[in-house]
Amino acid sequence: MSLGIFYLAISSGVNMTALLFKLGFSEAVVQSRMAAGTSTFVLAYAAHKLFAPVRISITLVCVPLLVRHFRKTGLFKPPASSP
């Protein structure tokens, strides 16, 4: 899903280079991933890969909280007890 969001943002005209600089990525990292004249998909894929640590950390934090909430509301079964 995030690859699609990056593709939509780049095809809509969002300047990803400026956005990545503003978020603190170094110039060497940005220039190595985003060369001039590349296709929209390649730029979207590069941005998708650059944001992988952010996406993974959000997932690692949110999933246990969501599971705990769904167990409290009864949507998920409680964990099996150990023998």
FENRA-V485291 format. One line per field, one symbol per residue. burial: # if it has 9 or more other ideal C-beta (glycine too) atoms within 8 Angstrom, else .. Layout:
# FENRA-V485291
burial = ???
This chain:
# FENRA-V485291
burial = ..#..##.##.....#..###.......##..##........######.##...#...........#..##............
